[in-house]
């Protein structure tokens, strides 16, 4: 009987060890996921803070401000080029495509006829 008891104890111990390892792996995965979510949240907060800072200081003469302004202007130019290739312009209010000759934005209703007169 001693042999069966030893075998039973060994199986029970191994099963418990495997259960603990599986639980640890599950806990580790959950913690890593939670960490990634919080890091993403932190990045969004930094971005929001940076945008706020830029808006408050965009008239200053710092190199970083100048670079952000230049990149922002270039993005606008590229967006305008894309809209032109699509046969329209971006609505100044919502950014949706407004086809050439339209008087109003179909997405937000903004009157945009002045854009085409320029």
DSSP file (Angstrom, degrees, kcal/mol; ACC not computed):
  #  RESIDUE AA STRUCTURE BP1 BP2  ACC     N-H-->O    O-->H-N    N-H-->O    O-->H-N    TCO  KAPPA ALPHA  PHI   PSI    X-CA   Y-CA   Z-CA
    1    1 A X     >        0   0    0      0, 0.0     4,-2.4     0, 0.0     5,-0.2   0.000 360.0 360.0 360.0 -31.2    0.0    0.0    0.0
    2    2 A X  H  >  +     0   0    0      1,-0.2     4,-2.5     2,-0.2     5,-0.2   0.854 360.0  54.0 -59.2 -36.4    2.9    2.3    0.7
    3    3 A X  H  > S+     0   0    0      2,-0.2     4,-2.4     1,-0.2    -1,-0.2   0.918 109.3  46.7 -65.7 -43.6    3.9    2.3   -2.9
    4    4 A X  H  > S+     0   0    0      2,-0.2     4,-2.7     1,-0.2    -2,-0.2   0.879 112.1  51.4 -66.1 -37.6    0.4    3.4   -4.0
    5    5 A X  H  X S+     0   0    0     -4,-2.4     4,-2.7     2,-0.2    -2,-0.2   0.925 111.3  47.3 -63.8 -43.9    0.3    6.1   -1.3
    6    6 A X  H  X S+     0   0    0     -4,-2.5     4,-2.4     2,-0.2    -2,-0.2   0.913 113.4  48.0 -63.0 -42.6    3.6    7.4   -2.5
    7    7 A X  H  X S+     0   0    0     -4,-2.4     4,-2.4     2,-0.2    -2,-0.2   0.914 112.6  48.8 -64.3 -43.0    2.5    7.4   -6.1
    8    8 A X  H  X S+     0   0    0     -4,-2.7     4,-2.6     2,-0.2    -2,-0.2   0.911 112.3  48.2 -63.0 -44.1   -0.8    9.1   -5.2
    9    9 A X  H  X S+     0   0    0     -4,-2.7     4,-2.6     2,-0.2    -1,-0.2   0.894 111.6  50.6 -63.4 -39.7    1.1   11.8   -3.2
   10   10 A X  H  X S+     0   0    0     -4,-2.4     4,-2.5     2,-0.2    -2,-0.2   0.915 111.8  46.6 -65.5 -43.3    3.5   12.3   -6.1
   11   11 A X  H  X S+     0   0    0     -4,-2.4     4,-2.6     2,-0.2    -2,-0.2   0.922 113.4  49.2 -64.4 -44.0    0.7   12.7   -8.6
   12   12 A X  H  X S+     0   0    0     -4,-2.6     4,-2.4     2,-0.2    -2,-0.2   0.916 112.4  48.0 -61.1 -44.4   -1.1   15.1   -6.3
   13   13 A X  H  X S+     0   0    0     -4,-2.6     4,-2.4     2,-0.2    -1,-0.2   0.912 112.7  48.0 -63.9 -43.7    2.0   17.2   -5.7
   14   14 A X  H  X S+     0   0    0     -4,-2.5     4,-2.5     2,-0.2    -2,-0.2   0.907 111.6  50.4 -64.0 -42.2    2.8   17.3   -9.4
   15   15 A X  H  X S+     0   0    0     -4,-2.6     4,-2.3     2,-0.2    -2,-0.2   0.905 111.0  48.7 -62.8 -42.1   -0.8   18.4  -10.2
   16   16 A X  H  X S+     0   0    0     -4,-2.4     4,-2.4     2,-0.2    -2,-0.2   0.907 111.1  50.3 -64.9 -41.3   -0.7   21.1   -7.6
   17   17 A X  H  X S+     0   0    0     -4,-2.4     4,-2.4     2,-0.2    -2,-0.2   0.919 111.4  48.1 -62.5 -43.4    2.6   22.4   -9.0
   18   18 A X  H  X S+     0   0    0     -4,-2.5     4,-2.5     1,-0.2    -1,-0.2   0.892 110.8  51.8 -64.2 -39.1    1.2   22.4  -12.5
   19   19 A X  H  X S+     0   0    0     -4,-2.3     4,-2.4     2,-0.2    -2,-0.2   0.908 110.3  48.2 -63.1 -42.5   -1.9   24.3  -11.2
   20   20 A X  H  X S+     0   0    0     -4,-2.4     4,-2.7     2,-0.2    -2,-0.2   0.908 112.1  49.2 -64.7 -41.5    0.3   26.9   -9.5
   21   21 A X  H  X S+     0   0    0     -4,-2.4     4,-2.3     2,-0.2    -2,-0.2   0.899 111.6  48.8 -65.7 -39.6    2.4   27.4  -12.6
   22   22 A X  H  X S+     0   0    0     -4,-2.5     4,-2.3     2,-0.2    -2,-0.2   0.912 112.4  48.4 -65.4 -41.3   -0.7   27.7  -14.8
   23   23 A X  H  X S+     0   0    0     -4,-2.4     4,-2.9     2,-0.2    -2,-0.2   0.904 111.0  50.8 -64.8 -41.2   -2.1   30.3  -12.4
   24   24 A X  H  X S+     0   0    0     -4,-2.7     4,-2.7     2,-0.2    -2,-0.2   0.907 110.0  49.7 -62.4 -41.5    1.2   32.2  -12.3
   25   25 A X  H  X S+     0   0    0     -4,-2.3     4,-2.4     2,-0.2    -2,-0.2   0.908 112.3  48.0 -64.3 -40.9    1.2   32.3  -16.1
   26   26 A X  H  X S+     0   0    0     -4,-2.3     4,-2.4     2,-0.2    -2,-0.2   0.929 113.1  47.4 -63.8 -45.9   -2.4   33.6  -16.1
   27   27 A X  H  X S+     0   0    0     -4,-2.9     4,-2.6     1,-0.2    -2,-0.2   0.902 111.5  51.4 -61.7 -41.5   -1.6   36.2  -13.5
   28   28 A X  H  X S+     0   0    0     -4,-2.7     4,-2.6     2,-0.2    -2,-0.2   0.926 110.4  48.2 -62.1 -46.1    1.6   37.2  -15.4
   29   29 A X  H  X S+     0   0    0     -4,-2.4     4,-2.3     1,-0.2    -1,-0.2   0.916 112.4  48.9 -61.7 -44.0   -0.4   37.6  -18.7
   30   30 A X  H  X S+     0   0    0     -4,-2.4     4,-2.8     2,-0.2    -2,-0.2   0.917 112.5  47.9 -63.1 -43.6   -3.1   39.7  -17.0
   31   31 A X  H  X S+     0   0    0     -4,-2.6     4,-2.5     2,-0.2    -2,-0.2   0.901 111.1  50.5 -65.1 -40.7   -0.5   41.9  -15.3
   32   32 A X  H  X S+     0   0    0     -4,-2.6     4,-2.2     2,-0.2    -1,-0.2   0.899 112.0  48.0 -63.9 -39.5    1.4   42.4  -18.6
   33   33 A X  H  X S+     0   0    0     -4,-2.3     4,-2.4     2,-0.2    -2,-0.2   0.942 111.4  49.5 -64.2 -47.7   -1.9   43.3  -20.3
   34   34 A X  H  X S+     0   0    0     -4,-2.8     4,-2.3     1,-0.2    -2,-0.2   0.887 110.3  51.9 -58.4 -39.6   -2.8   45.8  -17.5
   35   35 A X  H  X S+     0   0    0     -4,-2.5     4,-2.5     2,-0.2    -1,-0.2   0.927 109.4  48.8 -63.2 -45.5    0.6   47.3  -17.8
   36   36 A X  H  X S+     0   0    0     -4,-2.2     4,-2.3     2,-0.2    -2,-0.2   0.893 110.6  51.4 -62.2 -39.9    0.2   47.8  -21.6
   37   37 A X  H  X S+     0   0    0     -4,-2.4     4,-2.1     1,-0.2    -1,-0.2   0.931 112.0  46.1 -62.4 -45.4   -3.2   49.4  -21.1
   38   38 A X  H  X S+     0   0    0     -4,-2.3     4,-2.4     2,-0.2    -2,-0.2   0.869 110.6  52.9 -67.3 -36.5   -1.8   51.8  -18.5
   39   39 A X  H  X S+     0   0    0     -4,-2.5     4,-2.3     2,-0.2    -1,-0.2   0.906 109.6  49.2 -64.3 -40.2    1.2   52.7  -20.7
   40   40 A X  H  X S+     0   0    0     -4,-2.3     4,-2.0     2,-0.2    -2,-0.2   0.898 110.6  50.4 -63.3 -40.4   -1.2   53.5  -23.5
   41   41 A X  H  X S+     0   0    0     -4,-2.1     4,-2.1     1,-0.2    -2,-0.2   0.901 109.8  50.9 -63.0 -41.3   -3.3   55.7  -21.2
   42   42 A X  H  X S+     0   0    0     -4,-2.4     4,-2.7     2,-0.2    -2,-0.2   0.899 107.8  52.3 -64.2 -41.5   -0.1   57.5  -20.1
   43   43 A X  H  X S+     0   0    0     -4,-2.3     4,-2.5     1,-0.2    -1,-0.2   0.916 109.5  49.5 -61.0 -43.0    0.9   58.1  -23.7
   44   44 A X  H  X S+     0   0    0     -4,-2.0     4,-2.5     2,-0.2    -1,-0.2   0.891 110.9  50.0 -63.7 -38.7   -2.5   59.6  -24.4
   45   45 A X  H  X S+     0   0    0     -4,-2.1     4,-2.6     2,-0.2    -2,-0.2   0.916 111.1  48.5 -66.1 -42.6   -2.2   61.8  -21.3
   46   46 A X  H  X S+     0   0    0     -4,-2.7     4,-2.9     2,-0.2    -2,-0.2   0.916 112.1  50.1 -60.9 -42.5    1.2   63.0  -22.4
   47   47 A X  H  X S+     0   0    0     -4,-2.5     4,-2.6     2,-0.2    -2,-0.2   0.923 111.1  48.0 -62.6 -44.3   -0.1   63.7  -25.9
   48   48 A X  H  X S+     0   0    0     -4,-2.5     4,-2.2     2,-0.2    -1,-0.2   0.917 113.9  47.1 -62.3 -43.7   -3.0   65.7  -24.4
   49   49 A X  H  X S+     0   0    0     -4,-2.6     4,-2.7     2,-0.2    -2,-0.2   0.907 112.0  50.8 -64.2 -42.3   -0.7   67.7  -22.2
   50   50 A X  H  X S+     0   0    0     -4,-2.9     4,-2.7     2,-0.2    -2,-0.2   0.898 110.3  48.6 -63.4 -41.3    1.7   68.3  -25.1
   51   51 A X  H  X S+     0   0    0     -4,-2.6     4,-2.6     2,-0.2    -1,-0.2   0.906 112.3  49.1 -64.9 -40.7   -1.1   69.6  -27.3
   52   52 A X  H  X S+     0   0    0     -4,-2.2     4,-2.0     2,-0.2    -2,-0.2   0.931 112.2  48.1 -63.9 -44.9   -2.3   71.9  -24.6
   53   53 A X  H  X S+     0   0    0     -4,-2.7     4,-1.5     1,-0.2    -2,-0.2   0.927 111.6  50.6 -60.6 -45.3    1.2   73.2  -24.0
   54   54 A X  H  X S+     0   0    0     -4,-2.7     4,-1.0     1,-0.2     3,-0.4   0.928 109.1  50.6 -60.0 -46.1    1.7   73.7  -27.7
   55   55 A X  H  < S+     0   0    0     -4,-2.6     3,-0.3     1,-0.2    -1,-0.2   0.873 113.5  46.0 -60.3 -37.1   -1.6   75.7  -28.0
   56   56 A X  H  < S+     0   0    0     -4,-2.0    -1,-0.2     1,-0.2    -2,-0.2   0.734 125.7  29.8 -77.2 -22.1   -0.6   77.9  -25.1
   57   57 A X  H >< S+     0   0    0     -4,-1.5     3,-2.2    -3,-0.4    -2,-0.2   0.205  78.4 115.7-123.4  14.2    2.9   78.5  -26.4
   58   58 A X  T 3< S+     0   0    0     -4,-1.0    -1,-0.1    -3,-0.3    -3,-0.1   0.665  75.5  58.7 -66.3 -13.8    2.7   78.3  -30.2
   59   59 A X  T 3  S+     0   0    0     -4,-0.1    -1,-0.3    -3,-0.1    -2,-0.1   0.488  86.1 102.7 -89.7  -3.0    3.7   82.0  -30.6
   60   60 A X  S <  S-     0   0    0     -3,-2.2    -3,-0.0     1,-0.1     0, 0.0  -0.328  77.7-122.9 -78.3 165.2    7.0   81.4  -28.8
   61   61 A X        +     0   0    0      4,-0.1     2,-0.2    -2,-0.1    -1,-0.1  -0.167  60.1 134.0-103.8  38.1   10.3   81.2  -30.7
   62   62 A X     >  -     0   0    0      1,-0.1     4,-2.4     4,-0.0     5,-0.2  -0.593  61.8-124.8 -89.3 153.5   11.5   77.8  -29.5
   63   63 A X  H  > S+     0   0    0     -2,-0.2     4,-2.6     1,-0.2     5,-0.2   0.901 110.8  52.0 -61.5 -42.6   12.9   75.2  -31.9
   64   64 A X  H  > S+     0   0    0      1,-0.2     4,-2.5     2,-0.2    -1,-0.2   0.916 110.1  48.2 -61.9 -43.3   10.4   72.5  -30.8
   65   65 A X  H  > S+     0   0    0      1,-0.2     4,-2.6     2,-0.2    -1,-0.2   0.923 111.9  50.1 -62.8 -44.3    7.4   74.8  -31.3
   66   66 A X  H  X S+     0   0    0     -4,-2.4     4,-2.5     1,-0.2    -2,-0.2   0.907 111.5  48.6 -60.5 -42.4    8.7   75.8  -34.8
   67   67 A X  H  X S+     0   0    0     -4,-2.6     4,-2.6     2,-0.2     5,-0.2   0.917 111.7  48.6 -65.6 -43.4    9.2   72.1  -35.7
   68   68 A X  H  X S+     0   0    0     -4,-2.5     4,-2.6     1,-0.2    -2,-0.2   0.924 112.8  48.6 -62.2 -43.9    5.7   71.2  -34.5
   69   69 A X  H  X S+     0   0    0     -4,-2.6     4,-2.4     2,-0.2    -2,-0.2   0.917 112.1  48.8 -62.2 -43.6    4.2   74.2  -36.4
   70   70 A X  H  X S+     0   0    0     -4,-2.5     4,-2.2     2,-0.2    -2,-0.2   0.919 113.2  46.3 -63.6 -44.1    6.1   73.2  -39.6
   71   71 A X  H  X S+     0   0    0     -4,-2.6     4,-2.5     2,-0.2    -2,-0.2   0.904 111.6  52.3 -65.6 -40.7    5.0   69.6  -39.4
   72   72 A X  H  X S+     0   0    0     -4,-2.6     4,-2.0    -5,-0.2    -2,-0.2   0.919 110.8  47.4 -60.5 -44.6    1.4   70.6  -38.7
   73   73 A X  H  X S+     0   0    0     -4,-2.4     4,-2.3     1,-0.2    -1,-0.2   0.895 111.3  50.9 -64.3 -39.9    1.4   72.9  -41.8
   74   74 A X  H  X S+     0   0    0     -4,-2.2     4,-2.6     2,-0.2    -2,-0.2   0.903 108.2  52.3 -65.3 -40.7    2.9   70.1  -43.9
   75   75 A X  H  X S+     0   0    0     -4,-2.5     4,-2.6     1,-0.2    -1,-0.2   0.910 109.5  50.2 -60.3 -41.9    0.3   67.7  -42.8
   76   76 A X  H  X S+     0   0    0     -4,-2.0     4,-2.6     2,-0.2    -2,-0.2   0.918 110.0  50.1 -62.5 -43.6   -2.4   70.2  -43.8
   77   77 A X  H  X S+     0   0    0     -4,-2.3     4,-2.3     2,-0.2    -2,-0.2   0.920 112.0  47.4 -60.8 -44.0   -0.8   70.6  -47.2
   78   78 A X  H  X S+     0   0    0     -4,-2.6     4,-2.4     2,-0.2    -2,-0.2   0.917 111.6  50.6 -64.2 -43.3   -0.7   66.9  -47.7
   79   79 A X  H  X S+     0   0    0     -4,-2.6     4,-2.6     1,-0.2    -2,-0.2   0.905 110.0  50.4 -61.0 -41.6   -4.3   66.5  -46.6
   80   80 A X  H  X S+     0   0    0     -4,-2.6     4,-2.4     1,-0.2    -1,-0.2   0.899 109.6  50.9 -62.9 -40.5   -5.4   69.3  -49.0
   81   81 A X  H  X S+     0   0    0     -4,-2.3     4,-2.1     2,-0.2    -2,-0.2   0.904 110.4  49.4 -63.3 -41.1   -3.5   67.5  -51.8
   82   82 A X  H  X S+     0   0    0     -4,-2.4     4,-1.5     2,-0.2    -2,-0.2   0.931 111.6  48.5 -62.7 -46.0   -5.3   64.2  -51.0
   83   83 A X  H  <>S+     0   0    0     -4,-2.6     5,-2.1     1,-0.2     4,-0.4   0.891 109.1  53.4 -62.5 -39.3   -8.7   66.0  -51.0
   84   84 A X  H ><5S+     0   0    0     -4,-2.4     3,-1.2     1,-0.2    -1,-0.2   0.901 107.1  51.5 -62.9 -40.4   -7.9   67.7  -54.3
   85   85 A X  H 3<5S+     0   0    0     -4,-2.1    -1,-0.2     1,-0.3    -2,-0.2   0.810 107.5  53.5 -65.5 -28.6   -7.1   64.3  -55.8
   86   86 A X  T 3<5S-     0   0    0     -4,-1.5    -1,-0.3     2,-0.2    -2,-0.2   0.519 125.9-104.2 -82.5  -5.3  -10.5   63.1  -54.5
   87   87 A X  T < 5S+     0   0    0     -3,-1.2    13,-2.2    -4,-0.4     2,-0.3   0.823  87.6  46.9  90.2  33.9  -12.2   66.0  -56.3
   88   88 A X  E   <S-A   99   0A   0     -5,-2.1    -1,-0.3    11,-0.3     2,-0.3  -0.888  75.7 -94.8-169.0-159.2  -12.9   68.3  -53.4
   89   89 A X  E     -A   98   0A   0      9,-2.3     9,-3.0    -2,-0.3     2,-0.4  -0.871  39.8 -93.7-134.5 167.8  -11.6   70.1  -50.3
   90   90 A X  E     -A   97   0A   0     -2,-0.3     2,-0.2     7,-0.2     7,-0.2  -0.692  42.1-112.7 -84.2 135.7  -11.7   69.4  -46.6
   91   91 A X     >  -     0   0    0      5,-2.6     4,-1.7    -2,-0.4    -1,-0.1  -0.498  20.3-138.9 -63.3 130.4  -14.6   71.0  -44.6
   92   92 A X  T  4 S+     0   0    0     -2,-0.2    -1,-0.2     1,-0.2    -2,-0.0   0.726  98.8  44.6 -67.1 -19.5  -13.0   73.6  -42.3
   93   93 A X  T  4 S+     0   0    0      3,-0.1    -1,-0.2    17,-0.0    -2,-0.0   0.916 134.2   6.4 -89.4 -49.8  -15.3   72.5  -39.5
   94   94 A X  T  4 S-     0   0    0      2,-0.1    -2,-0.2    16,-0.0    -4,-0.0   0.579  88.8-122.9-115.5 -12.4  -15.3   68.7  -39.6
   95   95 A X     <  +     0   0    0     -4,-1.7    -3,-0.1     1,-0.3     3,-0.1   0.432  59.8 143.7  86.4  -1.4  -12.6   67.7  -42.1
   96   96 A X        -     0   0    0     -6,-0.2    -5,-2.6     1,-0.1     2,-0.3  -0.282  61.4 -89.9 -69.8 158.0  -15.0   65.7  -44.3
   97   97 A X  E     -A   90   0A   0     -7,-0.2     2,-0.5    -9,-0.1     9,-0.3  -0.536  39.4-166.2 -69.9 127.6  -14.6   65.6  -48.1
   98   98 A X  E     -A   89   0A   0     -9,-3.0    -9,-2.3    -2,-0.3     3,-0.1  -0.976  21.0-128.5-116.3 116.7  -16.6   68.4  -49.8
   99   99 A X  E >   -A   88   0A   0     -2,-0.5     3,-2.1   -11,-0.2   -11,-0.3  -0.294  36.2 -87.6 -65.0 146.2  -16.9   67.9  -53.5
  100  100 A X  T 3  S+     0   0    0    -13,-2.2    -1,-0.1     1,-0.3     3,-0.1  -0.259 114.8  24.0 -53.1 135.2  -16.1   70.8  -55.8
  101  101 A X  T 3  S+     0   0    0      1,-0.3    -1,-0.3    -3,-0.1     2,-0.1   0.275  88.7 132.3  90.7 -10.4  -19.1   73.0  -56.4
  102  102 A X    <   -     0   0    0     -3,-2.1    -1,-0.3     1,-0.1    14,-0.2  -0.455  44.0-159.4 -73.6 147.4  -20.9   72.0  -53.2
  103  103 A X  S    S+     0   0    0      1,-0.2     9,-2.6    -2,-0.1    10,-0.9   0.670  74.3  31.7 -97.8 -21.5  -22.3   74.8  -51.0
  104  104 A X  B    S-B  111   0B   0      7,-0.3     2,-0.4     8,-0.2     7,-0.2  -0.963  84.6-106.3-137.4 152.1  -22.6   72.9  -47.8
  105  105 A X     >  -     0   0    0      5,-2.3     4,-1.8    -2,-0.3    -7,-0.1  -0.640  22.3-149.0 -75.2 128.9  -20.7   70.0  -46.1
  106  106 A X  T  4 S+     0   0    0     -2,-0.4    -1,-0.1    -9,-0.3    -8,-0.1   0.684  94.3  51.2 -73.8 -16.6  -22.8   66.8  -46.4
  107  107 A X  T  4 S+     0   0    0    -10,-0.1    -1,-0.2     3,-0.1    -9,-0.0   0.884 131.6   5.6 -86.8 -41.9  -21.4   65.6  -43.1
  108  108 A X  T  4 S-     0   0    0      2,-0.1    -2,-0.2   -12,-0.0    -1,-0.0   0.534  91.4-118.5-123.0 -10.5  -21.9   68.6  -40.8
  109  109 A X     <  +     0   0    0     -4,-1.8    -3,-0.1     1,-0.3     2,-0.1   0.505  53.8 159.4  85.5   3.7  -23.9   71.1  -42.8
  110  110 A X        -     0   0    0     -6,-0.1    -5,-2.3     1,-0.1     2,-0.5  -0.362  46.3-118.3 -62.1 135.2  -21.3   73.9  -42.7
  111  111 A X  B     +B  104   0B   0     -7,-0.2    -7,-0.3     1,-0.1    -1,-0.1  -0.652  44.0 163.6 -74.9 124.8  -21.6   76.5  -45.4
  112  112 A X    >>  +     0   0    0     -9,-2.6     3,-1.7    -2,-0.5     4,-0.7   0.235  31.9 116.0-131.2  13.4  -18.4   76.2  -47.5
  113  113 A X  H >> S+     0   0    0    -10,-0.9     4,-0.6     1,-0.3     3,-0.6   0.802  72.6  66.2 -58.4 -28.0  -19.1   78.0  -50.8
  114  114 A X  H >> S+     0   0    0      1,-0.2     3,-0.6     2,-0.2     4,-0.6   0.798  90.5  64.8 -63.9 -27.9  -16.4   80.6  -49.9
  115  115 A X  H X4 S+     0   0    0     -3,-1.7     3,-0.9     1,-0.2    -1,-0.2   0.893 100.8  49.1 -62.2 -40.6  -13.7   78.0  -50.1
  116  116 A X  H << S+     0   0    0     -4,-0.7    -1,-0.2    -3,-0.6    -2,-0.2   0.637 101.6  63.7 -78.5 -13.4  -14.2   77.4  -53.8
  117  117 A X  H <<        0   0    0     -4,-0.6    -1,-0.2    -3,-0.6    -2,-0.2   0.663 360.0 360.0 -81.7 -16.2  -14.1   81.1  -54.6
  118  118 A X    <<        0   0    0     -3,-0.9    -1,-0.2    -4,-0.6    -2,-0.1   0.478 360.0 360.0 -71.3 360.0  -10.5   81.4  -53.4
